Amino acid sequence: MNETLKSPVETQKNESEKQETPIEKISYLPNIPSVKQEFIKNRIQELGKNQTRRIDTDQYLYAPIVDGFLDSEMKIQPGNGNTFSVDDNEIYERVIDKVIQYGENRTLIAVQHATTEYFGTLVPNPEEEALRNAKFDKPSSEHKNYSISDNKRGALCTERAAVAHNLFQFLGMESHFILGSMKEKNANGEKDERHSFLLIKPSDTYLIFDPTNPTYCYGDKELTKLQQYLPYTIDTGMSELPKADSSFSGEAIINFKNDNGAKDIKKKCDRTYIIGK
């Protein structure tokens, strides 16, 4: 009997090709809380082993581009005061439910909806935002590290981007957490402020994902207004991760469906995103 022997390299390659992606594994999970919790625990441990984050001796984020998973020990400083950690497993429970609901090919939608539902609002509640700013924007004599679950309805860009970043990483999509700034045109000219956002790579090029600024778009001859976080394609079609001090803008492509059928509407981004402060 003739039998073809495979080399160790070929065997390893074939086995790796058969490995399921995280989102494929999630789509097969039974709707049993204990099973989901076990999956979350194992997935977080796996991501922790592969971290490529850059931190200083106090465990604060300081790099303009953070590649790795933000574990529960990481302290993130949005302003000049206290810090917070992404330490609430509820965010992963929510995104698992969304993947099971929408299917494994809708990672972006799953993260969009899980992020919105976790924080409870598309945009921060003004009163809760004031409480949040009191925690993070002023130096504190006694440093305190908050949980991401504290004051969810007042969460701003750094908290929202950190959660969305971890959800993309949890599902196996390339994501980079950007500590930078944003310029936006308004009635008074141009606003320039510090801002956190993501660069994600679902296929061959990077997209801007900003989970703080929802996109508004009206359909033709329709009163329906779409308001959701949408990824922006970058004008230059960026296939390589940009370096610090890079700036870019782009446009969102919205699939709008009305009585006359589906159509794509392009929405130009009126903001310029900059890596680094």
C-alpha positions as CSV (number, residue, x, y, z in Angstrom):
1,M,0.0,0.0,0.0
2,N,1.4,3.4,-1.1
3,E,1.1,6.1,1.5
4,T,2.3,9.7,1.1
5,L,4.1,10.9,4.2
6,K,3.6,14.6,5.0
7,S,6.4,16.7,6.5
8,P,6.0,18.3,9.9
9,V,5.7,21.7,8.2
10,E,2.9,20.5,5.9
11,T,1.1,18.8,8.9
12,Q,1.3,22.0,10.9
13,K,0.0,24.1,8.0
14,N,-3.0,21.8,7.4
15,E,-3.9,21.9,11.1
16,S,-3.6,25.7,11.3
17,E,-5.9,26.0,8.2
18,K,-8.5,23.9,10.0
19,Q,-8.5,26.1,13.1
20,E,-11.6,28.1,13.7
21,T,-11.5,31.8,14.2
22,P,-12.8,33.3,17.5
23,I,-15.9,34.6,15.8
24,E,-16.6,31.1,14.3
25,K,-16.3,29.5,17.7
26,I,-18.7,32.1,19.2
27,S,-21.3,31.5,16.5
28,Y,-21.5,27.8,17.6
29,L,-21.7,28.5,21.3
30,P,-24.8,27.2,23.0
31,N,-26.9,29.8,24.8
32,I,-25.8,28.7,28.2
33,P,-24.3,31.4,30.6
34,S,-21.7,29.1,32.1
35,V,-20.4,28.1,28.7
36,K,-20.2,31.7,27.6
37,Q,-18.3,32.6,30.8
38,E,-15.8,29.8,30.3
39,F,-15.2,31.0,26.7
40,I,-14.7,34.6,27.8
41,K,-12.2,33.5,30.5
42,N,-10.2,31.4,28.0
43,R,-10.3,34.0,25.2
44,I,-9.1,36.8,27.6
45,Q,-6.2,34.6,28.8
46,E,-5.3,33.8,25.2
47,L,-5.3,37.5,24.3
48,G,-3.2,38.3,27.3
49,K,-0.5,36.0,26.2
50,N,-0.2,37.8,22.8
51,Q,-0.2,41.4,24.1
52,T,2.1,43.8,22.2
53,R,1.1,46.9,24.3
54,R,3.5,49.6,25.2
55,I,3.3,50.9,28.8
56,D,5.4,52.8,31.3
57,T,6.4,51.7,34.7
58,D,3.1,52.9,36.3
59,Q,1.0,50.7,33.9
60,Y,-0.4,53.8,32.2
61,L,-1.0,53.9,28.4
62,Y,1.3,56.4,26.8
63,A,1.9,55.3,23.2
64,P,-0.1,57.0,20.4
65,I,-0.9,53.6,18.8
66,V,-1.7,50.7,21.1
67,D,-1.9,47.3,19.3
68,G,-2.6,44.8,22.0
69,F,-5.6,43.8,24.1
70,L,-6.3,46.1,27.1
71,D,-6.4,43.7,30.0
72,S,-8.1,44.4,33.3
73,E,-4.8,45.5,35.0
74,M,-4.1,48.2,32.4
75,K,-4.8,51.7,33.7
76,I,-5.9,54.2,31.0
77,Q,-5.7,57.9,31.7
78,P,-8.2,60.0,29.6
79,G,-7.1,63.3,31.0
80,N,-4.8,64.7,33.7
81,G,-6.5,63.0,36.6
82,N,-7.7,59.5,37.5
83,T,-7.6,56.4,35.4
84,F,-9.9,53.6,34.4
85,S,-9.6,49.9,33.4
86,V,-11.5,47.8,31.0
87,D,-12.5,45.2,33.6
88,D,-16.1,44.4,33.0
89,N,-16.9,41.1,31.3
90,E,-20.4,42.3,30.5
91,I,-19.0,43.8,27.3
92,Y,-17.9,40.4,26.0
93,E,-21.2,38.8,27.0
94,R,-23.0,41.5,24.9
95,V,-20.8,41.0,21.8
96,I,-21.2,37.2,22.0
97,D,-25.0,37.6,22.0
98,K,-24.8,40.0,19.0
99,V,-22.6,37.5,17.0
100,I,-25.0,34.7,17.8
101,Q,-27.9,37.0,16.8
102,Y,-26.4,38.5,13.6
103,G,-24.1,35.8,12.4
104,E,-20.3,35.4,12.1
105,N,-20.0,37.7,9.0
106,R,-21.2,40.8,10.7
107,T,-18.4,41.7,13.1
108,L,-18.8,45.4,12.6
109,I,-22.5,45.4,13.4
110,A,-22.0,43.2,16.4
111,V,-19.4,45.6,17.9
112,Q,-21.4,48.7,17.0
113,H,-24.5,47.4,18.8
114,A,-22.7,45.8,21.7
115,T,-20.9,49.1,22.4
116,T,-24.0,51.2,22.2
117,E,-26.0,48.9,24.4
118,Y,-23.3,48.7,27.0
119,F,-23.0,52.4,27.4
120,G,-26.7,52.9,27.1
121,T,-26.5,55.9,24.7
122,L,-25.0,56.8,21.4
123,V,-23.7,60.0,22.8
124,P,-22.9,60.9,26.5
125,N,-25.6,62.2,28.8
126,P,-24.6,65.8,29.6
127,E,-25.1,65.5,33.4
128,E,-23.3,62.2,33.6
129,E,-20.5,63.6,31.3
130,A,-19.9,66.4,33.8
131,L,-19.5,63.9,36.6
132,R,-17.1,61.9,34.4
133,N,-15.0,65.0,33.6
134,A,-14.6,65.8,37.3
135,K,-13.0,62.3,37.7
136,F,-10.6,62.4,34.8
137,D,-9.8,65.9,33.8
138,K,-8.3,67.3,37.0
139,P,-5.2,66.1,38.8
140,S,-6.1,64.2,42.0
141,S,-4.0,64.2,45.1
142,E,-5.1,60.6,45.8
143,H,-5.1,58.7,42.6
144,K,-8.1,56.4,42.0
145,N,-8.6,53.9,39.2
146,Y,-12.2,53.4,38.2
147,S,-13.9,50.5,36.5
148,I,-15.2,50.9,33.0
149,S,-18.6,50.1,34.5
150,D,-18.6,53.3,36.6
151,N,-20.6,56.2,35.0
152,K,-21.3,54.4,31.7
153,R,-23.8,57.0,30.5
154,G,-21.2,59.7,30.7
155,A,-18.4,57.9,29.0
156,L,-16.5,59.8,26.4
157,C,-14.1,58.9,23.6
158,T,-11.3,57.1,25.5
159,E,-13.7,54.8,27.4
160,R,-15.8,54.1,24.3
161,A,-12.8,53.5,22.0
162,A,-11.2,51.2,24.6
163,V,-14.3,49.0,24.9
164,A,-14.8,48.8,21.1
165,H,-11.1,48.0,20.6
166,N,-11.2,45.1,23.0
167,L,-14.4,43.8,21.4
168,F,-12.7,43.8,17.9
169,Q,-9.7,42.0,19.4
170,F,-11.9,39.6,21.2
171,L,-13.6,38.7,17.9
172,G,-10.2,38.4,16.1
173,M,-10.3,41.5,14.0
174,E,-7.2,43.7,13.7
175,S,-7.7,46.9,15.8
176,H,-5.4,49.7,16.9
177,F,-6.4,52.0,19.8
178,I,-5.3,55.5,18.9
179,L,-4.6,58.3,21.5
180,G,-4.7,61.3,19.2
181,S,-6.7,64.3,18.3
182,M,-9.5,65.4,16.0
183,K,-10.3,68.5,14.0
184,E,-13.9,69.2,13.2
185,K,-15.6,72.0,11.3
186,N,-18.5,73.8,12.9
187,A,-20.4,77.0,12.8
188,N,-17.6,78.8,14.7
189,G,-14.9,77.6,12.4
190,E,-12.8,74.5,13.4
191,K,-12.6,72.7,16.7
192,D,-9.4,71.0,17.6
193,E,-9.4,68.6,20.6
194,R,-7.8,65.5,22.0
195,H,-9.6,62.4,20.8
196,S,-9.4,58.6,21.0
197,F,-10.5,56.4,18.1
198,L,-9.7,53.2,16.3
199,L,-8.1,52.0,13.1
200,I,-9.5,48.6,12.2
201,K,-8.6,46.3,9.3
202,P,-11.5,44.0,8.3
203,S,-9.9,43.3,4.9
204,D,-7.1,44.8,2.9
205,T,-7.3,48.5,4.0
206,Y,-7.6,50.3,7.3
207,L,-10.9,52.0,8.3
208,I,-11.5,54.7,10.9
209,F,-13.9,53.6,13.6
210,D,-15.0,56.3,16.0
211,P,-17.5,55.0,18.6
212,T,-18.0,58.5,20.0
213,N,-19.4,60.4,17.0
214,P,-22.4,58.7,15.3
215,T,-23.0,59.3,11.7
216,Y,-26.2,61.0,10.6
217,C,-27.7,60.4,7.2
218,Y,-31.1,61.1,5.7
219,G,-32.5,58.8,3.0
220,D,-33.8,60.3,-0.2
221,K,-37.5,61.5,0.2
222,E,-37.5,59.7,3.6
223,L,-38.0,61.1,7.1
224,T,-36.0,58.3,8.6
225,K,-32.7,59.4,10.0
226,L,-29.9,56.9,10.5
227,Q,-27.8,57.5,13.5
228,Q,-25.1,54.9,14.3
229,Y,-21.3,54.4,14.5
230,L,-20.0,53.7,11.0
231,P,-16.5,53.0,9.8
232,Y,-15.0,55.5,7.5
233,T,-13.0,54.5,4.5
234,I,-9.7,56.5,4.4
235,D,-9.3,58.8,1.4
236,T,-5.8,57.4,0.6
237,G,-6.9,53.7,0.8
238,M,-4.4,53.0,3.5
239,S,-3.1,49.4,3.5
240,E,-0.2,50.0,5.9
241,L,-0.6,51.2,9.5
242,P,0.2,54.9,9.6
243,K,2.8,56.4,12.0
244,A,2.4,59.0,14.7
245,D,1.5,62.5,13.5
246,S,-0.3,61.1,10.5
247,S,-3.7,62.7,9.7
248,F,-6.5,61.5,7.5
249,S,-10.2,61.7,6.7
250,G,-12.6,59.7,4.6
251,E,-16.2,58.8,4.0
252,A,-18.8,56.4,5.3
253,I,-20.8,54.2,2.9
254,I,-24.3,53.7,4.4
255,N,-26.6,51.0,3.1
256,F,-30.0,52.7,3.3
257,K,-33.1,50.6,2.6
258,N,-36.5,52.1,1.9
259,D,-39.6,51.0,0.0
260,N,-37.8,51.4,-3.3
261,G,-35.1,48.9,-2.3
262,A,-31.5,49.2,-0.9
263,K,-29.0,51.8,-2.0
264,D,-25.6,53.0,-0.8
265,I,-25.3,56.5,0.3
266,K,-21.8,58.1,0.7
267,K,-21.4,60.4,3.7
268,K,-18.3,62.5,3.7
269,C,-16.5,62.7,7.0
270,D,-16.3,66.3,8.2
271,R,-13.6,65.4,10.8
272,T,-9.8,65.0,10.4
273,Y,-8.3,62.4,12.7
274,I,-4.7,62.7,13.9
275,I,-2.5,60.1,15.5
276,G,-0.7,61.5,18.6
277,K,-1.5,64.6,20.6
